[in-house]
Amino acid sequence: MKNKWVVALALALIASVGTSAVMAGKVSLDGVKCMMMPAKPVKEDKFVEYKDAKVYFCCPGCVKKFGTDSKPFAAKANHQLVLTKQYEQKKCPLSGGDINAEQSITVGDVKVGFCCGNCKGKAEKMEGDAQIEALFGDEAFKKGEYTLVKEK
């Protein structure tokens, strides 16, 4: 029974690939870890279509868990979209202001730019999941104008 579900899910995912507007070429998954099982690397064939791009996982169980209810994992999924260069930041994720090139920090291998030292300072005081949520949660994703990298 499990195998039938996995095959059905795989076929659905393959069918949806044609409608995806992800960037041209292969996404680099080097060093990318599964958001559900952070010690495990993601696999190219274990993904879910998300925000016109792909979020990658280590195994079918993680794919299923995310697919059942992605909302609790939105910030981590958004972070992975930027990490894999499928999305890019345009504005400050805290204020929505223009990015000052001198005001940035690195969060989980992603450079995050800010409008000012005040926003940067707020972000630096945060740690772990609180920092990911504040900088990559759906509200921050809108303010930061994170945008899909279009095909070239």
C-alpha positions in Angstrom: 0.0 0.0 0.0 2.8 2.4 0.9 4.5 1.7 -2.5 1.3 2.6 -4.4 1.1 5.9 -2.5 4.8 6.7 -3.2 4.4 5.9 -6.9 1.2 8.1 -7.1 3.0 11.0 -5.3 6.0 10.6 -7.6 3.8 10.7 -10.7 1.9 13.7 -9.5 5.2 15.5 -8.8 6.6 14.6 -12.2 3.5 15.9 -13.9 3.7 19.2 -12.1 7.3 19.8 -13.1 6.2 21.2 -16.5 4.2 24.0 -14.9 7.1 25.1 -12.6 8.7 28.5 -13.4 12.0 27.7 -11.7 15.2 29.0 -12.9 17.0 27.4 -15.9 19.6 24.8 -15.1 20.1 22.6 -12.2 19.6 23.8 -8.6 22.7 23.3 -6.5 21.9 21.2 -3.5 25.4 20.9 -2.2 25.4 21.3 1.6 21.6 21.7 1.8 20.1 19.8 4.7 16.5 18.6 5.1 14.4 21.1 7.1 12.6 18.1 8.9 15.8 16.1 9.6 18.6 18.7 9.8 21.4 16.2 10.0 20.5 14.6 6.7 21.2 16.0 3.2 18.4 16.6 0.8 18.0 14.5 -2.3 17.2 15.8 -5.8 14.3 13.4 -6.3 12.6 14.2 -3.0 10.8 17.5 -3.4 7.5 19.3 -3.2 6.4 22.1 -5.6 6.1 25.3 -3.4 5.7 28.9 -4.5 6.5 28.0 -8.1 9.8 26.4 -7.1 10.9 23.3 -5.3 11.6 22.5 -1.6 13.8 19.5 -1.2 13.8 16.8 1.5 15.8 13.7 2.5 13.1 11.1 2.3 9.5 10.3 1.3 8.4 10.6 5.0 9.5 14.3 5.1 7.9 15.0 1.8 4.6 13.6 3.1 4.9 15.5 6.4 5.4 18.8 4.6 2.7 18.0 2.0 0.2 17.4 4.7 0.5 20.8 6.3 3.3 23.1 5.0 2.2 26.2 7.1 4.3 25.3 10.2 7.4 24.9 8.0 6.9 28.0 5.8 9.8 30.0 7.2 12.3 27.1 6.7 10.9 26.3 3.3 11.3 30.0 2.3 14.8 30.0 3.6 15.6 26.9 1.5 14.2 28.7 -1.6 16.7 31.5 -1.1 19.5 29.1 -0.1 19.0 27.2 -3.4 18.9 30.4 -5.3 15.4 29.9 -6.6 14.4 33.1 -4.9 16.3 36.3 -4.2 15.8 39.1 -1.7 15.0 42.7 -2.9 14.1 44.6 0.3 14.7 44.5 4.1 12.7 41.7 5.5 11.9 43.6 8.7 11.0 47.0 7.4 10.5 46.6 3.7 13.0 49.4 3.1 15.8 49.5 0.5 18.8 47.3 1.3 22.0 49.0 2.5 24.9 46.9 1.1 26.9 47.5 4.4 24.1 46.1 6.6 23.9 42.3 6.2 24.3 39.1 8.2 24.5 35.4 7.2 21.7 33.1 8.3 22.1 29.5 7.6 24.5 30.1 4.6 22.1 32.8 3.2 23.2 36.5 3.2 20.4 38.7 4.4 20.5 42.4 3.7 18.9 45.1 5.8 18.0 48.8 5.4 19.9 49.9 8.5 21.9 49.0 11.5 18.8 49.0 13.7 17.1 46.2 11.7 20.4 44.3 11.4 20.9 44.6 15.1 17.4 43.2 15.8 18.2 40.2 13.6 21.6 39.6 15.2 20.0 39.3 18.6 17.7 36.5 17.4 18.8 32.9 17.3 17.7 29.6 15.7 14.1 29.2 14.6 13.1 32.6 15.9 15.6 34.2 13.6 14.5 32.1 10.6 10.8 33.0 11.3 11.6 36.7 11.6 13.6 36.9 8.4 12.0 34.2 6.2 8.4 33.8 7.5 5.6 34.6 5.1 5.3 38.2 6.5 9.1 38.8 6.1 9.0 37.2 2.7 6.5 39.8 1.6 8.3 42.7 3.2 11.7 41.5 1.8 10.1 41.2 -1.6 11.8 37.8 -2.1 11.1 37.0 -5.7 11.3 34.0 -7.9 14.4 33.8 -10.1 12.9 33.5 -13.6 14.1 31.3 -16.4 16.7 32.9 -18.6 
